[in-house]
Amino acid sequence: MAAADGMGVNWGTQASQNLHPSIIVQMLKDNNINKIKLFDSDSWVVKYFAGTGIDVMLGIPNNQLASLAKDYDNAKDWVKQNLTKHLYDGGVNIRYVAVGNEPFLKSYNGSNLATTFPALKNIQRAINEHGLGDKVKATIPQNADVYDSGTDGPSAGNFRSDIRDLMTQIVSFFQENGSPFLVNIYPFLSLYGNPDFPVEFAFFDGGAAPVVDGGISYTNMLDANLDTLVWSLKKAGATGVKVIIGEIGWPTDGDGSATVDLAKRFYDGLFKKMATKKGTPLYQEDIEYYLFSLTDENQKSVAPGDFERHWGVFQYDGKPKFPMDFKGTGNDKMPIAAKNVPYMESKWCVYNTDVKNLDKLPGNMDYACSRADCTSLNHVGPCSKLDQASRISYAFNIFFQMNAQDVESCEFDGMARIVEANASTGNCLFPLALEDSAGWKLGARVWPATVLFGLALLSVF
């Protein structure tokens, strides 16, 4: 099964354990996916893409922007340490450097406004000084909230008034340097955040009432959003800037609209759209799309919603979630799963039903779910249908696995025990931890997480 031309994937690593980069490379090759976008530039990870033919987009986290903006020498050092070292004959095919990640989100309260553009200029300057400016372009992944049109249709589109001057300077720089505008567009988030959003408009199968603007009928949110960007670029005098979709996808759990069926519907339509290579009514060019994301990440913040940990097209261990056709011909079949995945021992931490005093059970559930990932127990997914004992076992086990099967993480005041029989129940997977591998630091790194979803579980008592 070949992937549609121009299709790439995002690979994030905010998980208690991650697949080894060599497994990721093989997984991409098996599914004929030849583009990947990273969120950092860890040289140990990047080196595994050497000689693979896979195009790589490096990432620079927001917390590095101030340093790169302040001192050009820092930008030169970054390019030397993270970019040029990989660009040898037979090395890594690096096409883009993503400077920051959605740095102008309103929720950041302007904290990156003074540093992002200077950091971008310094990185591109350092790239150019190495003679690589024609091959490697620096850009900024932006959330689609950097432009809007109110309720007046795409033709009213313009960059946000509070950052309009800055965005005009940035897109002018893109035009001068041949850099693309990278934008993240999520129809799911529009649906999630607005109860009045027309559901059909999030998909591509023609069921939506059209939005008519200047004689153009829009039947899906993606086309309307992209053409809003096209108008924004036009008003900023940057009509020649190439547009790339840096993130787009649909989660499979964590909300009533985050289901496997709706994800499949979304991707089936997206892949068919990609296969036409027709772009949008106003941007009639073939567009690169980077799916978000390759695998689930069980340590992403759930502040926006529980769905944040379920964006993967594949599960945490590289197993596909549903049939699809990356080529967009409608010939759906299961993508090829990750190979040679090293799991830890086949053992699970489950609820000890012999315990009679349950006074400490709510506190232990809360402890497990505030420090591990219980999001699959909520909402409408298969794990939400578990009985009370199985829900407790799921919570205990996910904590145990995310702590690399540390025996002490299956204590819970004597309310848990370790078993060797697969504890998965029905269609609810009780995951096994991935085994550590040389160079990749796994295990025992569960980070503090919000307790909101943990508290929700107390309703079972």
C-alpha positions in Angstrom: 0.0 0.0 0.0 1.6 3.2 -1.1 1.0 6.6 0.6 -0.5 9.5 -1.3 2.1 11.8 -2.8 2.8 14.6 -0.4 1.7 12.7 2.8 3.9 12.8 5.8 3.4 12.1 9.5 4.1 13.8 12.8 5.9 11.7 15.4 5.7 12.9 18.9 7.4 11.3 21.9 5.5 12.5 24.9 5.0 9.0 26.2 6.2 6.9 29.1 7.9 4.6 26.5 8.5 5.1 22.8 9.2 2.9 19.9 12.9 2.8 18.9 13.7 5.1 15.9 14.8 2.1 13.9 11.4 0.6 14.3 9.7 3.8 13.3 11.8 4.0 10.2 10.9 0.5 9.2 7.2 1.2 9.9 7.3 4.2 7.6 9.0 2.3 4.8 6.6 -0.6 5.1 3.7 1.8 4.6 5.5 3.8 1.9 5.3 7.0 4.0 8.3 9.2 3.0 8.0 12.3 5.1 8.2 12.8 8.9 8.0 15.9 11.1 9.7 15.9 14.5 9.1 18.1 17.4 12.8 18.4 18.3 16.2 17.6 16.8 17.6 14.9 19.0 20.7 13.8 17.0 20.4 10.2 18.4 16.9 10.0 16.8 17.7 11.9 13.6 20.7 9.7 12.7 18.4 6.7 12.1 16.9 8.4 9.1 20.2 8.5 7.3 20.1 6.8 3.9 16.4 5.9 4.2 15.0 8.3 1.6 12.6 9.7 4.2 12.3 13.5 4.2 12.8 14.9 7.7 11.5 18.2 9.3 13.5 19.1 12.4 11.8 20.9 15.3 12.9 23.6 17.6 10.9 23.8 20.8 9.5 27.1 22.0 11.7 27.1 25.1 14.8 27.5 22.8 13.5 30.5 20.9 14.8 33.2 23.2 18.4 31.8 23.1 18.4 31.6 19.3 16.9 35.0 19.0 19.3 36.7 21.4 22.6 35.5 20.0 23.3 34.6 16.3 26.2 32.4 17.5 23.6 30.2 19.3 21.8 29.8 16.0 25.0 28.9 14.2 25.8 26.3 16.9 22.3 24.9 16.6 22.6 24.5 12.8 26.1 22.9 13.2 25.0 20.5 15.9 21.6 19.5 14.7 21.5 20.0 10.9 24.8 20.1 9.0 26.2 17.0 10.9 23.5 14.9 9.2 24.0 16.3 5.7 26.6 14.1 4.3 26.6 11.8 1.2 24.1 9.1 2.2 23.0 11.1 5.2 19.6 12.5 6.3 17.4 14.3 3.8 16.4 17.3 5.9 14.1 19.7 4.1 12.7 22.0 6.7 13.4 23.3 10.2 10.3 24.1 12.2 11.2 27.1 14.5 8.9 26.9 17.5 5.5 25.2 17.6 2.4 27.3 17.4 4.2 30.1 19.3 1.5 32.7 18.8 -1.3 30.8 20.4 -3.5 33.2 22.4 -3.1 31.0 25.4 0.6 31.8 25.5 -0.3 35.5 26.3 2.3 36.9 23.9 5.3 35.2 25.5 6.9 34.2 22.2 6.1 37.4 20.2 9.5 39.0 20.6 11.6 35.9 20.0 10.1 33.8 17.3 10.8 36.0 14.2 14.4 36.8 15.3 15.0 33.1 16.0 13.6 32.2 12.5 15.9 34.8 10.8 19.0 33.7 12.7 18.4 30.0 11.8 17.8 30.7 8.1 20.8 33.0 8.0 23.0 30.2 9.5 21.6 27.7 7.0 22.3 30.1 4.2 25.9 30.7 5.3 26.5 26.9 5.0 25.3 27.1 1.4 22.2 25.1 2.2 19.6 27.8 1.7 18.3 26.3 -1.5 17.8 22.9 0.1 16.7 23.6 3.7 14.0 26.1 4.6 13.2 27.4 8.1 9.5 28.0 8.9 7.1 28.4 11.8 4.3 25.9 12.5 1.3 28.1 13.2 -2.0 27.3 14.7 -4.9 28.4 12.4 -5.9 30.9 15.0 -3.3 33.3 13.7 -5.9 34.3 11.1 -9.7 34.5 11.0 -12.6 35.8 9.0 -15.3 36.1 11.7 -18.5 34.8 10.2 -18.1 36.5 6.8 -16.4 33.7 4.9 -12.9 33.1 3.6 -12.7 36.3 1.6 -12.9 38.3 4.9 -9.8 36.4 6.1 -6.9 38.4 7.6 -4.2 37.8 10.1 -5.2 38.4 13.7 -5.2 42.1 14.4 -2.9 41.8 17.5 -0.2 40.1 15.4 -1.0 41.4 11.9 2.2 43.6 11.5 4.4 40.8 12.8 2.7 38.1 10.6 3.1 40.5 7.6 6.9 40.7 8.3 7.1 36.9 8.7 5.3 36.0 5.5 7.3 38.6 3.6 10.4 36.8 4.9 9.0 33.5 3.7 8.4 34.9 0.3 11.9 36.3 0.0 13.5 33.0 1.1 11.2 30.5 -0.6 10.0 29.2 2.7 6.5 27.7 3.2 3.7 28.7 5.5 3.2 25.8 7.8 -0.3 25.7 9.4 -2.0 23.2 11.7 -5.7 22.7 11.0 -8.0 20.5 13.0 -11.7 20.1 12.0 -12.1 17.9 15.1 -11.1 20.8 17.4 -13.6 23.1 15.7 -16.3 20.5 16.4 -15.1 19.9 19.9 -14.9 23.6 20.9 -18.2 24.8 19.3 -21.5 23.0 20.0 -23.0 24.9 17.1 -20.4 23.7 14.6 -22.1 21.8 11.8 -20.8 18.2 12.1 -20.9 17.4 8.4 -18.6 20.3 7.7 -15.8 18.6 9.4 -15.8 15.8 6.9 -15.3 15.5 3.1 -18.2 13.3 1.9 -20.5 16.1 0.8 -23.1 16.0 3.5 -22.6 19.6 4.7 -24.8 22.5 3.7 -22.4 24.7 1.6 -21.0 28.0 2.8 -21.1 30.3 -0.2 -18.5 33.1 -0.4 -18.0 35.2 -3.6 -19.5 32.6 -5.8 -17.5 29.7 -4.3 -19.3 27.0 -2.4 -17.4 25.4 0.5 -18.5 22.0 1.7 -15.8 21.3 4.2 -14.0 23.1 6.9 -10.5 22.4 5.6 -11.0 24.1 2.2 -12.7 27.1 3.9 -9.9 27.4 6.5 -7.1 27.2 3.9 -8.7 29.7 1.7 -9.0 32.1 4.7 -5.3 31.7 4.9 -4.9 32.4 1.2 -6.8 35.6 1.6 -4.7 36.5 4.6 -1.5 36.0 2.6 -2.9 38.0 -0.2 -3.7 41.0 2.0 -0.2 40.8 3.5 1.3 40.9 0.0 2.7 37.4 0.1 0.7 35.5 -2.5 3.7 33.5 -3.6 4.2 31.6 -0.4 3.7 27.9 -0.5 1.3 26.4 2.0 1.8 23.1 3.9 -0.5 21.5 6.4 1.8 20.8 9.3 -0.8 18.9 11.4 -4.1 17.4 10.6 -5.9 14.4 12.1 -8.7 12.9 14.2 -8.4 11.3 17.6 -9.9 7.9 18.4 -10.8 8.2 22.1 -11.2 10.8 24.8 -14.4 12.5 23.7 -17.8 11.6 22.3 -16.7 12.7 18.8 -13.3 11.0 19.1 -14.1 7.5 17.9 -12.5 5.0 15.6 -15.5 5.2 13.2 -15.4 9.0 12.9 -11.6 9.0 12.6 -11.8 6.5 9.7 -14.5 8.6 8.1 -12.3 11.7 8.3 -9.1 10.0 7.0 -10.9 8.2 4.2 -12.2 11.6 2.9 -8.9 13.3 3.5 -6.9 10.7 1.6 -9.3 10.9 -1.3 -9.0 14.6 -1.3 -5.2 14.4 -1.3 -5.3 12.0 -4.2 -7.0 14.6 -6.4 -4.0 16.9 -6.0 -6.4 19.8 -6.5 -5.8 21.8 -3.3 -8.6 24.2 -2.6 -10.8 26.5 -4.7 -8.3 29.4 -4.3 -5.1 27.3 -3.8 -5.2 24.9 -6.7 -1.8 23.3 -6.1 -0.8 19.9 -4.7 -0.5 20.3 -0.9 1.8 18.5 1.5 -0.1 17.1 4.5 1.5 15.8 7.8 -0.9 13.6 9.7 -1.2 14.1 13.4 -0.1 11.7 14.5 1.8 8.5 13.9 1.3 7.0 17.4 -0.6 7.7 20.6 1.3 9.6 23.4 0.2 8.7 26.9 1.9 11.7 28.6 0.5 14.6 26.5 -1.3 17.2 28.6 -5.0 16.6 28.8 -5.7 20.2 29.6 -7.4 20.7 26.2 -9.2 17.3 26.6 -8.6 13.6 27.1 -8.5 13.1 23.4 -4.9 14.6 23.3 -3.5 11.2 24.1 -5.3 9.4 21.3 -4.3 11.2 18.1 -2.3 8.3 16.7 -3.2 6.5 13.5 -1.3 3.7 15.2 -1.5 2.6 18.9 1.4 3.3 21.2 3.2 0.1 20.1 2.7 0.6 16.4 -0.4 -1.5 15.8 -2.9 0.1 13.4 -6.2 1.1 14.7 -8.4 0.7 11.6 -8.3 -0.1 7.9 -7.4 2.8 5.5 -5.9 3.5 2.2 -3.2 6.1 2.3 -3.3 6.3 -1.5 -6.9 7.6 -1.4 -8.4 5.0 -3.8 -10.8 3.6 -1.2 -9.1 0.2 -1.2 -9.0 0.0 2.6 -6.9 -2.5 4.5 -4.9 -2.5 7.7 -1.6 -0.6 7.5 1.5 -2.6 8.2 2.1 -2.7 12.0 5.5 -2.0 13.6 7.8 -5.0 13.5 10.0 -6.5 16.2 8.5 -4.4 19.0 10.2 -5.3 22.3 7.7 -5.6 25.1 8.5 -6.0 28.7 7.4 -9.2 30.5 3.9 -10.5 30.0 2.6 -9.5 33.4 -0.2 -7.2 34.5 -1.2 -5.4 37.7 -4.8 -6.0 38.5 -7.3 -5.4 41.3 -7.1 -7.9 44.2 -10.7 -8.9 44.6 -10.0 -10.7 47.9 -9.6 -7.4 49.6 -12.7 -6.6 51.7 -11.9 -3.2 53.2 -12.4 -0.8 50.3 -12.0 2.4 52.3 -8.7 3.2 50.6 -9.8 2.3 47.1 -11.0 5.7 45.9 -7.7 7.3 47.0 -5.6 4.6 45.3 -7.6 5.0 42.1 -7.1 8.8 42.2 -3.4 8.3 42.8 -3.0 5.9 39.8 -5.0 8.1 37.4 -3.5 11.4 38.4 0.0 9.9 37.6 -0.8 7.7 34.6 -3.2 7.6 31.7 -6.8 6.6 32.5 -8.3 8.6 29.7 -9.5 5.4 27.9 -11.9 4.7 30.8 -13.9 7.9 30.1 -16.2 8.9 27.3 -17.4 6.3 24.8 -14.4 4.0 24.0 -14.3 0.3 24.6 -12.6 0.7 28.0 -15.4 2.9 29.2 -17.8 -0.1 29.3 -15.7 -2.1 31.8 -17.4 -3.2 35.1 -16.1 -1.7 38.3 -13.5 -4.3 39.1 -12.1 -4.1 35.6 -11.9 -0.3 35.7 -9.9 -0.6 38.9 -7.6 -3.1 37.3 -7.1 -0.9 34.2 -6.1 2.0 36.4 -3.7 0.0 38.5 -2.2 -1.7 35.4 -1.6 1.5 33.4 0.2 3.0 36.3 2.3 -0.2 36.6 3.1 -0.3 32.9 4.0 3.4 32.7 6.4 2.8 35.5 8.1 0.1 33.6 6.6 -2.8 35.6 8.3 -1.7 38.8 7.0 -4.1 41.5 6.5 -1.3 43.9 4.1 0.4 41.5 1.7 -2.5 41.9 1.2 -2.1 45.7 -1.8 0.2 46.2 -2.1 -0.7 49.9 -2.4 -4.4 49.1 -5.3 -3.9 46.8 -3.4 -5.0 43.7 -1.6 -8.1 42.5 0.6 -9.1 39.5 -0.7 -11.7 37.2 0.7 -13.4 34.0 -2.6 -13.9 32.2 -3.5 -11.1 29.8 -5.8 -8.8 31.7 -7.3 -7.3 28.6 -11.1 -7.4 28.7 -13.3 -7.6 25.6 -12.1 -4.9 23.2 -10.3 -3.0 25.9 -6.6 -3.4 25.7 -4.6 -3.5 28.9 -1.3 -2.3 27.4 2.2 -3.8 28.1 5.1 -1.5 28.6 7.7 -1.3 25.9 11.2 -2.7 26.7 14.1 -0.3 27.1 16.6 -0.3 24.2 20.1 1.1 23.9 20.1 4.9 23.6 16.4 5.4 24.3 15.7 6.2 27.9 12.5 4.4 28.8 10.7 3.6 32.0 10.1 5.1 35.4 9.5 8.6 34.0 5.9 9.2 34.7 5.4 12.9 34.8 2.8 14.7 36.9 -0.5 15.0 35.1 -3.8 16.7 35.8 -6.0 14.8 38.3 -9.2 15.8 36.5 -9.7 12.6 34.7 -8.7 10.6 37.8 -11.3 12.3 39.9 -13.9 11.5 37.2 -13.3 7.8 37.9 -14.5 8.1 41.5 -18.0 8.1 40.2 -17.8 4.3 39.8 -18.0 3.9 43.6 
